Amino acid sequence: MATPTEGSESTEQPGRGRRHADGTQRAATLRRWRNICLMAAIGLITVAVPPLLIPGDDPAADDAQPSAGPAMGAVTSQGTAAAPSASAGASGGPSSGPATAAPSGTAPSATSGTVAAFSPPATDRSGAVPCATSGGSASPPACTVYTNTLGPGWQVAAANGNVFAAERVPGSDVVAIRIEPKENGTTVWLSAATAATMPASLRLRIYGGRVNGTVARLSLSSTTEPNRSRTVLVNAPADVWTDFTFPVADLLPAGGQTVQRIDLTVVHEAVPHAYRFFVDDIAFV
């Protein structure tokens, strides 16, 4: 058996290779666990973070456009559409009469009305009473023009804006006429099939547009053509119902009582960015 020569060194070092292999294995294991932890952290971030970034329900969702298209023409009490009269699209500013407007050259003061509680109208639609007609028509229009739906003999239309005959008021169960101004001169009118001799007063209520409310001119006509020789300026605060009552004789020439058309013209110069508003509980009483 050969023995190492004196003075020579053996290159074999028992245990070094094993220690190297063990260190390599431990490094690989650490890398594997690090990768597993990194993937788990990425998974948690993917699941947890998006709900924090995605916005919740839109607070203005109640004001979204309805699925049905806008009623651009006239909507009758049966819900069918009819074309407005030739004069319906006129958007000229109404002239003020001496009975309800300020003197020429001065800004008229708005009638603020009475702020009413946010509740459904109390008028009983099933008991709509027809008004007397000047021509002896067999089907006179109802004295109740609108409460939840159009009264018999009445239709609604708009120019330079959209009108929806039966839309739910946001945050309530009230159904009313929704008006969406689109440009200067937005006018909404309700017209009857025949002229009728109305009771002494016109009553209505308005849910003012968001932020700045709604300012509009109200006028009556004894024919299907608009007559704005006498108007009254109404001012409805934002997001609250306001009740108004006006003498019919004050809104017609020579103190008349025969009515066939009601006009409501938005005063854009008073509220430059007019927002949608609602009108309800319209009746001659």
C-alpha positions in Angstrom: 0.0 0.0 0.0 1.5 3.3 -1.1 1.9 6.0 1.4 2.1 9.7 0.6 5.5 11.0 0.1 6.8 13.2 2.8 6.5 16.9 1.9 3.7 16.3 -0.6 0.2 17.8 -0.2 -3.0 15.9 -0.8 -5.5 17.9 -2.9 -8.4 16.0 -1.6 -10.4 17.9 1.0 -13.2 15.8 2.3 -16.5 17.6 3.1 -16.0 20.7 0.9 -18.0 19.4 -2.0 -20.8 18.5 0.3 -20.9 21.9 1.9 -21.0 23.5 -1.6 -23.9 21.4 -2.7 -25.8 22.1 0.5 -25.3 25.8 0.1 -26.5 25.7 -3.5 -29.6 23.7 -2.5 -30.4 26.2 0.3 -30.1 29.1 -2.1 -32.4 27.4 -4.6 -34.9 26.8 -1.8 -34.8 30.4 -0.7 -35.3 31.6 -4.2 -38.2 29.3 -4.7 -39.9 30.5 -1.5 -39.2 34.1 -2.4 -40.9 33.6 -5.8 -43.9 31.9 -4.1 -44.3 34.8 -1.7 -43.9 37.4 -4.5 -46.6 35.7 -6.5 -48.9 35.5 -3.5 -48.4 39.2 -2.8 -49.2 40.1 -6.5 -52.4 38.0 -6.2 -53.5 39.8 -3.1 -52.9 43.2 -4.7 -54.8 42.2 -7.8 -57.8 41.1 -5.8 -57.8 43.8 -3.1 -56.9 47.0 -4.9 -59.4 47.3 -7.8 -62.5 47.7 -5.5 -60.7 50.6 -3.9 -60.1 52.3 -7.3 -63.4 51.6 -9.0 -66.0 54.2 -8.1 -69.3 53.2 -6.4 -72.8 54.1 -7.4 -73.1 57.4 -9.3 -75.1 59.8 -7.0 -76.6 61.3 -10.2 -77.8 57.9 -11.5 -81.4 59.1 -10.9 -80.8 61.8 -13.5 -79.7 59.4 -16.2 -81.4 59.6 -19.5 -84.5 57.3 -19.6 -84.3 54.3 -21.8 -87.1 55.5 -24.0 -86.4 58.2 -26.5 -87.4 61.8 -25.7 -90.9 62.9 -26.6 -89.9 65.4 -29.2 -93.4 66.0 -30.5 -96.7 66.4 -28.6 -97.7 63.6 -26.2 -101.4 63.1 -25.8 -103.2 61.8 -22.7 -103.2 58.3 -24.3 -99.4 58.5 -24.7 -99.3 58.7 -28.5 -97.1 61.3 -30.3 -98.5 64.1 -32.5 -96.7 66.8 -34.4 -96.7 70.2 -32.7 -98.4 73.2 -34.4 -96.5 75.4 -36.8 -96.0 78.0 -34.2 -94.8 75.6 -31.6 -91.1 75.9 -32.5 -91.0 79.7 -32.2 -88.4 80.6 -29.6 -88.7 84.3 -29.5 -88.7 85.9 -26.1 -92.1 86.6 -24.6 -93.2 90.2 -24.2 -94.3 91.3 -20.8 -97.8 92.9 -20.3 -98.7 95.6 -17.9 -100.5 93.2 -15.6 -97.7 91.0 -14.4 -94.3 92.4 -15.6 -92.1 95.2 -14.5 -92.0 98.5 -16.6 -90.0 98.4 -19.7 -86.2 98.7 -19.2 -86.2 97.1 -15.8 -85.6 93.5 -14.8 -88.9 91.9 -13.6 -89.0 90.4 -10.2 -89.7 86.6 -10.1 -92.6 85.2 -8.2 -91.1 82.8 -5.7 -94.3 81.0 -4.8 -94.7 78.8 -1.7 -92.2 76.0 -0.9 -94.3 72.9 -0.5 -93.5 69.6 1.2 -91.9 66.9 -1.0 -94.9 64.6 -1.3 -97.1 63.2 -4.0 -99.9 65.5 -5.2 -103.3 65.1 -3.5 -105.5 65.6 -6.6 -107.6 62.6 -7.4 -106.9 61.8 -11.1 -110.0 59.5 -11.3 -112.2 62.5 -10.6 -111.0 64.8 -13.3 -113.9 67.3 -14.0 -114.3 68.6 -17.6 -114.4 72.4 -17.9 -117.1 74.2 -19.9 -116.3 74.9 -23.5 -117.0 78.1 -25.5 -118.0 76.1 -28.6 -120.3 73.5 -27.0 -117.9 70.6 -27.6 -119.0 67.2 -26.6 -115.5 66.4 -25.2 -114.3 69.5 -23.3 -110.8 69.3 -21.8 -110.4 68.5 -18.1 -109.9 71.3 -15.6 -107.1 69.1 -14.2 -104.4 69.5 -16.8 -101.8 67.2 -15.3 -101.4 65.1 -12.2 -99.3 62.0 -12.7 -100.6 61.9 -16.2 -102.2 64.3 -18.7 -105.8 65.1 -18.2 -108.4 64.2 -20.9 -108.2 66.5 -23.8 -104.6 67.8 -23.1 -101.3 67.2 -24.8 -97.7 68.4 -24.1 -94.9 69.4 -26.4 -91.6 71.3 -26.3 -89.3 73.5 -28.5 -85.5 73.8 -28.1 -85.5 71.1 -25.4 -86.9 67.7 -24.4 -90.1 66.9 -22.6 -91.1 63.6 -21.0 -94.8 63.3 -20.1 -94.4 60.9 -17.1 -91.0 60.7 -15.4 -90.2 59.8 -11.8 -88.7 62.6 -9.7 -85.3 61.5 -8.3 -85.6 60.2 -4.7 -89.4 59.9 -4.7 -92.4 58.1 -6.1 -93.8 61.3 -7.7 -94.4 61.1 -11.4 -94.3 64.5 -13.2 -93.5 66.2 -16.5 -89.7 66.3 -16.9 -88.3 69.2 -18.9 -84.7 69.3 -20.1 -83.6 72.7 -21.5 -81.1 72.3 -24.4 -80.6 75.9 -25.7 -81.9 79.4 -25.4 -85.6 79.8 -25.7 -86.7 76.4 -24.3 -90.5 76.4 -24.3 -92.9 73.8 -23.1 -96.6 74.1 -23.7 -99.8 72.2 -22.9 -102.6 72.6 -25.3 -106.2 71.4 -25.3 -108.2 70.0 -28.2 -110.8 72.8 -27.7 -110.9 76.1 -25.9 -112.7 76.1 -22.6 -113.9 78.6 -20.0 -111.8 77.9 -17.0 -112.2 78.5 -13.3 -110.7 81.6 -11.8 -107.1 80.4 -11.0 -104.3 78.3 -12.5 -102.4 76.2 -10.0 -99.2 74.3 -10.6 -96.0 73.3 -8.8 -92.4 73.1 -10.0 -89.4 71.1 -8.8 -86.5 73.5 -9.6 -83.4 72.5 -11.5 -80.3 71.5 -9.6 -77.9 74.1 -8.2 -79.5 77.3 -9.5 -83.2 76.4 -9.6 -85.5 77.3 -12.5 -86.8 80.7 -13.7 -89.5 80.7 -16.4 -92.3 82.9 -17.9 -95.8 81.6 -17.7 -98.5 82.7 -20.2 -102.0 81.6 -21.2 -103.7 81.7 -24.7 -107.3 81.3 -25.7 -106.3 79.6 -29.0 -103.6 77.1 -30.1 -101.3 80.0 -31.0 -99.1 81.3 -28.2 -100.1 84.7 -26.8 -97.5 86.2 -24.6 -98.9 89.7 -24.2 -99.2 89.0 -20.5 -96.8 86.8 -18.6 -95.8 86.1 -15.0 -92.2 85.3 -14.0 -91.9 82.2 -11.7 -88.9 81.3 -9.7 -88.5 77.7 -8.3 -85.6 77.0 -6.0 -83.4 74.0 -6.7 -84.5 70.4 -5.7 -87.6 71.4 -3.9 -91.3 71.6 -4.8 -92.7 75.1 -5.0 -96.5 75.8 -5.4 -97.8 78.7 -7.6 -101.3 80.0 -8.1 -102.2 82.8 -10.6 -105.5 84.5 -11.5 -106.5 83.4 -15.0 -107.9 86.8 -15.9 -104.5 88.4 -15.2 -102.8 86.2 -17.9 -105.3 86.8 -20.7 -106.1 90.0 -22.7 -109.2 91.9 -21.4 -109.5 89.7 -18.4 -110.7 86.7 -20.3 -111.4 83.2 -18.9 -111.2 81.1 -22.1 -108.0 79.0 -22.3 -106.7 76.5 -24.8 -102.9 76.7 -24.3 -100.4 77.1 -21.4 -96.8 78.1 -22.1 -93.8 77.9 -19.9 -90.6 79.5 -21.3 -87.3 79.1 -19.5 -85.5 82.4 -18.9 -81.9 81.3 -19.7 -80.4 84.8 -19.0 -81.6 84.4 -15.4 -80.1 80.8 -15.1 -77.5 80.5 -17.8 -76.9 76.8 -17.2 -80.5 75.7 -16.8 -80.8 72.1 -15.5 -83.7 69.6 -15.9 -86.8 70.4 -13.8 -90.3 69.0 -13.2 -93.8 70.4 -13.4 -96.8 68.7 -11.7 -100.3 69.2 -10.3 -101.4 71.6 -13.0 -105.1 72.5 -12.7 -107.6 75.3 -13.1 -109.4 75.7 -9.8 
